[in-house]
Amino acid sequence: MNTTDFYRNLAEAVKSGKIPYVIESGEGAYLTINGKKKLNFCSSHYLGLAVDDRLKEAVKEAVDKYGIGTGYRTLAGTHTLHVQLEEALARFKGAEAAIVLTGGYMANCAAIATIIGKEDIVISDELNHASIIDAIRLSQVKNKFIYKHLDMGELEERLKEAVELQKTPKENGEEPVILIVTDGVFSMDGDLAPLPQIVELAKKYGVLTMVDDAHGEGVLGKGGRGIVDHFNLHGQVDIEMGTLSKAFSVMGGFITGKATLINFYKQKARQFLFSNALTIADTAAVLEGVKILEESDELVKKLWDNTNYLREEFKKLGFDTGHSQTPITPVMLPDENLARQFSAKLFELDVFATPIVFPMVPKGKDRVRVIPSAAHDKKDLDLGIAAFAKVGRELKVIS
Ligand SMILES: *Cc1c(COP(=O)(O)O)cnc(C)c1O
């Protein structure tokens, strides 16, 4: 193969290099696309913080005071704002300590690949996020068990096998580590991991647990403290990973846990050692976001009021909204073309909700995934609901 073939193959592998929607405004209740205002009906900025004036002010102040960039944390890049943010996140999550990285993806890689090596054992839900899957690959672990989504019976079977394997020591004489890892909220269906049962099984077999709380923070638990708080399991999940890009609406990721574990990550995680830290603006924005949530649960309450209202109205109209337990509201449209067509027609009615089709979900589980936020008022939701009703009838999804 010469290089001409190589580039032709690349071009053939993707239908079009064009990004379909370019956003020309802030990402609040509404967005501007091609100069037109659209209802923002599918973003995971759950709390509307992407356009919050308090975050904007905090960023301006911090940038005026400290400038823009930071550096490598372990060399000379740890800024007082980074330290403050880690303290704030640990406090918010009710954990001993926190480490902040530049993305949730990075945080998952650090969380798993730093403590799991070739000879350890990982047990993972089949629907875990791609960044968990990649983190497991990065660890090069040989013994990985994938259990059927939420199936605690199968998880226990895999645990029994893992415990048998654990009896053979590693080359260095140590016992292999066993880690169960799961998403807290599964992002396509909005269902929850049965964390109490997972923790119970982990205790029974003496293994470590990790939860990815990307869609739980700012959403579940008291004042949005996440899935561990929701189930009142403080101190019982070894590794909690989170993102700063969903409810916090900025960027970055973090891990919370016991101070011993977090210190180990700070000394050993390659994603921390060999990659730059969050900028001043990002860090100041998230710090303000945490402060807002610590002061009041108003935004989280509004998110849930909106969620309950929207779901109720969709159900009344006759849509199948799956079995979500969170603001993630799938409207099932079991055909790829139908889902695409549905979304395109919504767009004509100035409602922005993108289709989710194979391979993001299995074939026949196509959908438009709606996510209300605290930025929406009732009239915004009503506008979206009316558009869904019109398109639903037009496409004969509802009668
Ligand atoms: C979005 C997401 C991530 C990745 O977070 P980023 O900060 O965007 O890198 C990880 N896990 C889950 C479950 C997510 O939904």
The ligand as an ORCA input file, in Angstrom:
! r2SCAN-3c Opt
* xyz 0 1
  C     -18.445     12.077     29.401
  C     -18.022     10.877     30.121
  C     -16.663     10.624     30.397
  C     -15.561     11.486     29.837
  O     -15.478     12.713     30.444
  P     -14.709     13.906     29.709
  O     -14.468     14.867     30.826
  O     -15.584     14.428     28.653
  O     -13.421     13.359     29.185
  C     -16.347      9.511     31.135
  N     -17.293      8.661     31.579
  C     -18.597      8.852     31.316
  C     -19.606      7.877     31.819
  C     -19.005      9.963     30.582
  O     -20.294     10.142     30.303
*
